[in-house]
Amino acid sequence: MDWFVFPCSKQELALFLRMACLELNQPIFNIVGEEADALGLDCYVVGGYVRDLLLGRPCKDIDFMCVGDGLELAQRVALRLGKTDSLSVFKNFGTAHFNWEDLDIEFVGARKESYTRNSRNPQVSQGTLDDDLNRRDFTINALAVCVNTQRFGELVDAFDGISDLNSGLIRTPLEAEKTFDDDPLRMLRALRFSMQLDFEIQNNLWLAMPLLAPRMDILAKERIADELNKMMACKEPGRMFLMLDKAGLLETIFPEFSLLKGVEKVNGLSHKDNFYHTIEVLNNLAQLTDNIWLRWAAVLHDIAKPQTKRFEPGHGWTFHGHEDLGARMVPKIFKKLGLPGNEKMKFVQKMVRLHLRPIVLAKHEITDSALRRLLMDAGEDLESLLLLCQADITSKNPNRVARYLRNYEIVKQKLQEVEEKDQIRNFQPPVSGEEIIQHFNIAPGPVVGQIKSSIKESILDGHIPNEREAAWNLMIELGIKFGLTEPQK
């Protein structure tokens, strides 16, 4: 691990923090400290900014917490910076927020919280510095640095979070079950911080998570989706599903994925464990692209295999149609996980539906007709599909993987050649339905669609080139075949 190794004493650390604060965005810290002094309030930078400062990670979000009225402090600072027009005040939560330069700045008064069983939104009351640090999710997020002039850079570390930063440990300030019971989203945050920072999760947190898994039901789907997407963007996103499974959260959040686990054997023949295969595909893909929606396609590409699994005597295990059923499952899964139901979902659905096509071509002799159809169906998403299929080539037999990869490169080359020759991608027939109607002076009807379809199939099968003249001549031939009358010249 390459995080900062801290000085051995708190005094030396305070000096380091003071120097770091002076170096990073000095004006805002000084301004806030001076305005807090004028109000007679103790004020601190808290949470993620301090953590990331110590880890040497970039952070544009700065949270200021004062023991007293945070809203009044926010208004004074905003006035001094000329940001009163953009100051957002949330009186119910006791917070205020504005953007300044490239920073996202938030103010809050120190508070203590109490929770009800049916909501993660706490009842808030004014509190002390200790109260505020007690309510933090993890010790590494419970660090505070004073910005008041006389104490500038002084560290407050009530739960030995510095040691946890040094050792790379995710630990709760208070008892883990209470922390997760109050706000079950913290379980996902523990997994996310573990992935982002490459930190270990303390064992008692692992023990508490399965007990609190039912509490996930009180969370808004969008908050779950936000945490899942942050983990999906990590370097090795497959770890998310291993940790969700270990935490006892996978069946609650994403039972369809949990169903992929396990291997059956009949007559000595078994199939691969699609749970671990999917994780391997996802991690393979993460080495090729940062596109989280393509990564979601990797997660869902085999999601329908449990429902389509069959054992055929003399052949073995089959999963016929899992790509089509999986594509039909995508909208429901996206909705349940709180993921968007827009073009991103449709992209994932398309990738799931098409994911077998290039792999099948890599296993058999390739025809230009099959390549043209793939180009037409994949369109502008062809490169994404090819990345997904490349990641999907997995086997414990390295020779088999090497053979498929060689064939796969041949498919990619031939796709490029066919596209350059026939220009099929994002295919639009050279003759439109309106032109067919006008030329033969007929009403819209089934015969128009039949002519268009026949022209398209002839181009895809290579019987005519993808050119207007050839398509027009075929249109006339087909019109005569269907008994349509050519206009008088």
PyMOL commands that set and color helices and strands:
alter all, ss='L'
color gray80, all
select helices_A, chain A and resi 10-23+26-39+48-55+70-81+84-86+129-134+139-141+149-151+161-167+176-182+185-197+203-218+221-232+239-246+250-253+255-258+274-286+292-300+305-308+322-337+343-354+357-363+368-391+398-422+433-440+446-460+468-481
alter helices_A, ss='H'
color red, helices_A
select strands_A, chain A and resi 43-46+61-66+88-90+95-100+103-109+111-114+123-126+143-146+155-157+169-170+200-201+265-266+269-270+310-312+316-318
alter strands_A, ss='S'
color yellow, strands_A
deselect
rebuild
show_as cartoon
